[in-house]
């Protein structure tokens, strides 16, 4: 039996919509971050997924 949880992708993968629980669930899993980190990145750079990814990568650098 497979114990991996499947999370459906949002219909628009170019945007991170933190108003939708399903989007938060998807993006936190895909990006490996907490909801707080995701919301913070979206607040900082906007909802475009590439910008959010870049911001989270930038924050991980020492």
C-alpha positions as CSV (number, residue, x, y, z in Angstrom):
1,X,0.0,0.0,0.0
2,X,1.3,3.4,-0.9
3,X,1.3,5.9,2.0
4,X,2.2,8.9,-0.1
5,X,-0.5,11.6,0.0
6,X,-1.4,13.0,-3.4
7,X,-2.1,16.7,-3.6
8,X,-3.9,18.0,-6.7
9,X,-2.1,20.8,-8.6
10,X,-3.9,24.1,-8.9
11,X,-5.5,24.9,-12.2
12,X,-3.1,27.9,-12.7
13,X,0.5,26.9,-11.9
14,X,1.8,30.3,-12.7
15,X,0.2,31.8,-9.6
16,X,0.3,31.1,-5.9
17,X,-3.1,31.9,-4.5
18,X,-2.8,31.9,-0.7
19,X,-6.5,32.5,-0.4
20,X,-7.1,28.9,-1.4
21,X,-6.3,26.1,1.1
22,X,-5.7,23.7,-1.8
23,X,-3.1,26.0,-3.3
24,X,-1.4,26.5,0.1
25,X,-1.3,22.7,0.5
26,X,0.1,22.2,-3.0
27,X,2.8,24.9,-2.9
28,X,4.0,24.1,0.6
29,X,4.6,20.5,-0.4
30,X,6.2,21.3,-3.8
31,X,8.4,24.0,-2.5
32,X,9.2,22.3,0.9
33,X,8.3,25.3,3.0
34,X,5.9,26.2,5.8
35,X,2.7,28.1,5.2
36,X,4.1,31.1,7.0
37,X,7.2,31.1,4.7
38,X,5.0,30.8,1.6
39,X,2.7,33.6,2.7
40,X,5.7,35.8,3.5
41,X,7.2,35.2,0.1
42,X,4.0,36.0,-1.7
43,X,3.5,39.2,0.4
44,X,7.1,40.2,-0.5
45,X,7.1,39.5,-4.3
46,X,3.6,38.9,-5.4
47,X,1.8,35.7,-6.5
48,X,3.7,34.7,-9.6
49,X,5.1,31.3,-8.9
50,X,8.5,31.9,-10.4
51,X,9.0,35.0,-8.3
52,X,7.9,33.1,-5.2
53,X,10.3,30.3,-6.0
54,X,13.2,32.7,-6.5
55,X,12.4,34.6,-3.3
56,X,12.3,31.3,-1.3
57,X,15.6,30.2,-2.8
58,X,17.2,33.6,-2.0
59,X,16.1,33.3,1.6
60,X,17.7,29.9,1.9
61,X,21.1,31.2,1.0
62,X,23.4,31.9,3.9
